Amino acid sequence: MVSKDLLEILRCPACVREKEGLLKVHKDTWLICQDCGRKYPIVEDIPVMLIDEGDKWQQTEDKDLPIPPPRPQ
């Protein structure tokens, strides 16, 4: 699980300059941007905050996200 302190400071790297980029935790394995809908996997308790990774899952419904997330390639 990602620490609460870290979650408080993390922001969506694609949105943070123009919007808040606040993230919500989904099933302890994904971070979802509340502004753009990009989804960032949490792999071995480490958020993968790469815009390209978030883009891959942007159109996937929250309920359809794989648990656990696949490792980024």
Secondary structure as a PSIPRED ss2 file (coil, helix, strand):
# PSIPRED VFORMAT (PSIPRED V4.0)

   1 M C   1.000  0.000  0.000
   2 V C   1.000  0.000  0.000
   3 S C   1.000  0.000  0.000
   4 K H   0.000  1.000  0.000
   5 D H   0.000  1.000  0.000
   6 L H   0.000  1.000  0.000
   7 L H   0.000  1.000  0.000
   8 E H   0.000  1.000  0.000
   9 I H   0.000  1.000  0.000
  10 L C   1.000  0.000  0.000
  11 R C   1.000  0.000  0.000
  12 C C   1.000  0.000  0.000
  13 P C   1.000  0.000  0.000
  14 A C   1.000  0.000  0.000
  15 C C   1.000  0.000  0.000
  16 V C   1.000  0.000  0.000
  17 R C   1.000  0.000  0.000
  18 E C   1.000  0.000  0.000
  19 K C   1.000  0.000  0.000
  20 E C   1.000  0.000  0.000
  21 G C   1.000  0.000  0.000
  22 L C   1.000  0.000  0.000
  23 L E   0.000  0.000  1.000
  24 K E   0.000  0.000  1.000
  25 V E   0.000  0.000  1.000
  26 H E   0.000  0.000  1.000
  27 K C   1.000  0.000  0.000
  28 D C   1.000  0.000  0.000
  29 T C   1.000  0.000  0.000
  30 W E   0.000  0.000  1.000
  31 L E   0.000  0.000  1.000
  32 I E   0.000  0.000  1.000
  33 C E   0.000  0.000  1.000
  34 Q C   1.000  0.000  0.000
  35 D C   1.000  0.000  0.000
  36 C C   1.000  0.000  0.000
  37 G C   1.000  0.000  0.000
  38 R C   1.000  0.000  0.000
  39 K E   0.000  0.000  1.000
  40 Y E   0.000  0.000  1.000
  41 P E   0.000  0.000  1.000
  42 I E   0.000  0.000  1.000
  43 V E   0.000  0.000  1.000
  44 E C   1.000  0.000  0.000
  45 D C   1.000  0.000  0.000
  46 I E   0.000  0.000  1.000
  47 P E   0.000  0.000  1.000
  48 V C   1.000  0.000  0.000
  49 M C   1.000  0.000  0.000
  50 L C   1.000  0.000  0.000
  51 I H   0.000  1.000  0.000
  52 D H   0.000  1.000  0.000
  53 E H   0.000  1.000  0.000
  54 G H   0.000  1.000  0.000
  55 D H   0.000  1.000  0.000
  56 K H   0.000  1.000  0.000
  57 W H   0.000  1.000  0.000
  58 Q C   1.000  0.000  0.000
  59 Q C   1.000  0.000  0.000
  60 T C   1.000  0.000  0.000
  61 E C   1.000  0.000  0.000
  62 D H   0.000  1.000  0.000
  63 K H   0.000  1.000  0.000
  64 D H   0.000  1.000  0.000
  65 L C   1.000  0.000  0.000
  66 P C   1.000  0.000  0.000
  67 I C   1.000  0.000  0.000
  68 P C   1.000  0.000  0.000
  69 P C   1.000  0.000  0.000
  70 P C   1.000  0.000  0.000
  71 R C   1.000  0.000  0.000
  72 P C   1.000  0.000  0.000
  73 Q C   1.000  0.000  0.000
